[in-house]
Amino acid sequence: MKHLTLFCFFILSFSQLSFSQWDPQSSGITSGLYSVHFFDAQTGWAVGDGGVILNTSDGGNNWSQQVSGTTNYFTSVFFVSTTEGWAVGGNYSPFLGMIYHTTNSGTTWTLQTDTLVNQLNSAFFVSPTTGWVAGESSQILKTTDGGNNWLFQTPPSSDYRGVFFVNDNTGWAVGGNPYNTESKILKTSDGGGNWVEQSISSTNYLRAVFFISETTGWVTGNLGTVFKTTDGGTNWEPQNSDTTEGLYSIRFVDMNTGWIAGGSGLILHTTDGGSNWTVQTTGTNQYLYSISFPDANNGWVVGSGGTILHTSNGGITFLEEEAGEFPTNFSLLQNYPNPFNPSTTISFSIANEEFVSLKVFNSIGEEIAELVNATKPVGKYSVSFDANSFTSGIYFYTLTAGSFLQTKKMVLLK
């Protein structure tokens, strides 16, 4: 689903207000949350200080705390299904690293180990049996039996913050020195049997790594650091984040569309693979440590102070203009221009406050984009639909608002 810009306007308006599409969710937790993982748009977990593990099965409308069995902090959570997952972390006083495992969605969590020499910072699994964890004191461990046994691998000396694999063999780990005297990127092509250093033109501490394919990936870190590779890490090119905040987590849903979470409430968004990063409005100054997108629309971010934010439209901000005239009928207008290439505007009117859905379908009835999925007050609205990655042809868009339902046809002509 492509980048969508949503704004609404009322006639005869003079003042304009901006509203974030990252909305807070409440869990009752006020301590730090360091990792979030959603398996799908309904089912997710968040972990953090004091052994906190939170779970939701309704997209975050309700969060419940699970019993972890520890008061040490969790730094990373990863699930391979709606039932099986791992949470890792540790402590600095005394130094220890720990791994917990569940096979029943977190109803019970079982300790796999808490005897590691220092905290773990990241967990990643490619299957229910095969996964890796990475952490302080040069720790990278691998399991091939679901965590019953964890074997130490032998990476170069460093503190590791992130680990990511695209298959059983190919993966990367990142880290360095927290005081920004060394950046570290490692790659393995044999499941971690051998880790090879890759060069990068930075000494800033790296905190996160994400690959969308075996060749294309990104790393982020301290002082606004962002690098991208399109050749598996042989070459890493810097990208301009236009910030000096720490960048703690990165996720992409395709080659072009991605997000970064960082310090002081920062979320960055790109629709061109990182050539340009733009700031999204979050409404918070809390540090945002982890971001998860199970699809192009639904995303969650967690951070300090128990912060949980959710978006259902990729974080796009809309504008609402105050006015003195209101529509009296529901209507869906013909898009303009039509035919179009590559973008067009769809306008509609809402006569009563209703839950509104605006979706785009291809010629065989497959949904390809959801432009609106929220309750909207009375007003006139416009949505810009970018079809840059779609092929020429006939498309349909459908507006549903209460009992009102209407579909219109549009033509993409490249």
N, C-alpha and C positions, 0 to 999 in steps of 0.2 A: 504494500500500500504506500502511495507516494505522499510527499509533503503537502499538507493541506493548510490553507490559511483561512481561518474562520473569523468573521466579524458580523455584528448585527448593528442595525441602525434604525432609529425612529425618525419620522419626518419632522421637519422644523426644529432640528436639534442645534444646540450651540455648545454644549459641554460634552466631554467624552471621558469615559472611564475604562480602565484596562483591568481585565480579570484573568487571574492565572487559571490554567487548566491542570495544574498540579494541586490536588485537594488533600487536606490533612485527613488522616484516619486515626482513630483513637484505640489504644490497646490497654490503657491504664498504667503503662510502664513509662517511667520518667528517666530511667537510666539509659546509658548509651546502647544503641543497636548498631552492630558492625557488619552484618551480612544479611541479605535477603535473597531468597530463591523461590521463584514461582515456576511450577511445572506446567501449569496452564493458566488460563485467565481466572480461574476460581480458586485454585489450590496452591498455597504458598506457606513459607516459613520465614521467620526472622529471628536472629540470635544476637546475644550481646552480653553485657556486664552481669555478674552475679549468677551465671548459669542460666540466664533467661533464654527460653525457647518459646516463641509464639507461633501459632498456627491459625490459618483461616481456610475455610472451605467455601466461602461465598464472596471471593474477590476483595476481602479486607473490610467488608461492612461490619463483620464481627471477628475479633481476634481473641483467642483463648490461650492462656499460658499452660505449657506442658511441664511435667515434672522431669527435670534432667538428672537429678541426683548429684549435682555438684554446685558449688558456689564460685568456682573459677569461671573466667569469662570465655565466651565463644567468639571466634573471629571469622568463621566461615561455615556455611551450610550448603549442602548439595544433595539433590534428590534425583534418582534415576527413574522414578515412577511416583505415583501418588501415595505409595506406601513405604518405599524403601529409600533411606537417605542416611547421611552422615553429618555430624557437627564436630568441628575441631576448634581447639583453642589452647588455653593454658594459663600460666601465671608468671609473674616476675618475682614473687615473694611467697614461697620459694620458687625458683625456676622449675617449670615443668611444662610438658606438652601432653595433650590428651586428645583422644578420638572416641566419639560416641556414635552408636549405630541404632537404627530403628528399622523394623520390617512391618510395622503396623501404623504408619502415618504419624508416629510420635506418641502414641498412647503409652508406650514404654520405650525408654532409651537405655541401651546396654553399653557399658564401658568396654571398649576394646583395648585401650592402653592409656595409662596416665603416668608412665615412667620415662617419657622422653625428656631430653636434657633442657629443652627450652620450648617456648610457645610455638604452635603452628599457626600459620596465617592464611592458608588457602587449601581447599580440597577440590579435586576434579575427578569425575568418573566417566569412562566411556561405555561402561556396561555394569550390571549388578556385581560382577566379579572383579573387574579391573579398574583400579584408580590410583591416584597419587595424592600426597599431601606435601606441603612445603612450608618451611618456617625459619625461625632464627637459628643461628649456630650451624649454618650449612646443611640444614636438614631437608632432604627430599627422600621420601619413602614411597614404596610401591606395594600394592597388594594385588594378587591374582585370584583370591578366594573370598572376596567380599569383606576383607578386613580381619579375618580370623588370624592371619599372619601378615605382618608388615616388615618388609625388608629394606634396609638402608641402601640408598644409592650413593655414588661418590662424586657429587658435583664439586666445582671449584669452591673455595672458601668464600662465604658471603652470608648475609641475611636475606632470605627469600620471602617476598611478599605475595607473589602470584604464580600460579601454574595453570596451564591450559593445553589440552590435547585435541587434535582433530581426528585421530584414530588411535588404534592400539600402539602404533609405533612413533608417530610424529607429534612432538609437543615442545613447549617453551616454558621456561621459568624466568622470572625477573626479580630483581632486588637491588642490592648494593649497600651503600653506607647511608644511614639516615641523616648524616651531616653533609650530604651532597658532595662527598669527595670521590665517589665511585658509582657508576651505573653498571648493572650486570644484566645481560641477556644471555641465556643458554638455550640451545636447541638440541633435541635428541631425535634420531631417526630409527632408534631400536628400542623404544619403550623405556628409555632411561638407563640402559646399559652403559651408554656413553653420553655424556653431556659436553657439548662443544660451545665455547664462548663465541658470541657474535659482537661485532664492534658497533659503537654508536657514538655520535659526536656530542656527548654530554657526560657530565659527572653527577647529574642529579639522581637522587634516589628514585627508583622505579617501583610503582605500587600495584600496577594492574596490567594484564595482558589479555587480548582477545583476538582470535582468528576466525574469519568467516569462511576460509578455505585453507588448503595447504600452502598457498602462496601469499594470501593477503591478510594482514593483521596489523594491530596497533598496540602500542604500549603507552602508558601514562605514568606521571609521577609528580615529584615536588616541583614547585615554582612554575606551574603551568606547562610542564613537559608533555608533549605529544609527538610520537614518531610513528610512521607508517612504513610498511614493507609490502611490495607486490611480487617479491621473488623468494618468499620463505625466510627472509631475514638476512640474506646475503648482503643486502643494502637496506639501511634504514634512513628514511628521509624525514626531517623535522616538519611539523605542521604548526601553524600559528593559532594558539588558543586565545591570545590577547588577554591573558591573565597571569598573575603570579601566585595564584592560589594552588594549594596541593590538589592534585587530581587523583582520586582514590579508586575509581571504578569506571569501567567502560563496557558498553554492550552495543552490538550491531544486530540488525534483523535482516539485512541484505548488504550488498557491496557498497551501497550509498548511504543508508539510513542508520544513524547511530546516536548515542548519548553518552555523556561523561558526567559523573557526579563528583563534586569537590567541596572545598572549604567555603565557609560563610554562605551557605545556602545555594551554591552555584550548581546549575545544570546547564551543560552545553549540548547543542543539537546540530547535526549535520545531515544534509540530504545529498551531498556530493562526495562522499567518502572521506570527508575531513579536510578538503581543500578550503572550506569555509566552515567555521564554527560560530553559532549564534547563541546568545544567552536566552534561556527560558525563565519565565517568572515563576518563582516558587513560593513567595510569601513568607520565607523564613531566613534567618541568619545562622541557623544551626549547621554544623558540619555534616555533610552528606557522604557516608562512607561506602555505600553499596547500592547498585541499581540493577534491576531485573526486568527484562521485557520478554514475556512468552510469545508475543506477537507484535505487530507494528503499532497497535493502538494502546494496548494495556501495559502499563509500566508501574513499577513501585520503586521507591527509594527510601532508605532508612539512614538514621544518623544519630547525632548526640541528642540528649534530652528526650530519648524515646520517640524521636521524630519518625513518622511514617507518612509518606506522600504517595498519592495515586493519580494517574492520568488514564483516561479512556480514549484520548484522541492524540496520543503521541506527545502531549505536552504543549500543543499549539495554544497560543493566547488569542482570545477574541476581544473585540471592542464593542461596547454597548453605548449607544448615544441616547441621552434623555430627550424626550420629545413631548409634543402636545397633541399628536394625532395618532390613533391606533387603528389597525385593520379590524374590520368587522367580519371578515370571511377568511377561511383557510384557502390558500392557493399555492400552486406550484407553477412557476413560470418556465418558459422555454429557456434553456441555457443560451448564453451569448459570450463569444460568437459561436456560431454553429453553421457549417463544420468548423472545427477548431484544431489547432496544433501549436504547442502541446497542452495549453491550459484553457479553461473556460470557466465562466461564473454561473452558478446556479442560485436563483433567488426564490424565496418562498415567504409566505405570511402565516402567522399564527394568531388566531382570533381569541383563544383562551390559553391559559397556562396548561401545557400538556407535555407528556414525555414524547420527544421527537426523535425519529430515526430517519436518516437520509442515507441511502445505500446506492452503490453503482454496481451494475451487473454487465457481464459480457453477453455476446449474442446467443450463447447456449445456456444462459441463466445462472452462471456462476458468479457469486459475489466477489468483486475485486477491490472494493473500497467501501469503508463506512465513514461518511463525512460528518455525521452528527449522531450522537447517541446519548442524549441527556434531556432533562426537563428544561423547557424554555418558556419564558413569560411571553405575554402578548407582544408582538413586534414584527418587523420586517427584517429578514435575514438574507445574507448572501454568503456563499461558500465558493472558494476558488479550488477547482479540481485540476491537479497536475497529472497528465497522462503521459509524461515523458518516456516512461519505460514500457508503455503498452503499444501494441501494433495497430495500424489503421483498421477501421471497421466501425460497425454499429454497436453502440452501447446504450444501456437503459439506466435511468435513475428513478428511484421510488421514494416518495415521502410518505411517512406514516406519522400521524399526530392524533392520538385518541382514535375516533372512528373514521377520521379522514385518511384516505389512501388514494394516491395518484402516482402514475408512472408516465414518464416521457422519454422520447428517443433522442439521442445525439450522435453525431458522426465525427470520429477522429480521422483526419485526413492528413497524412504526412507526405 
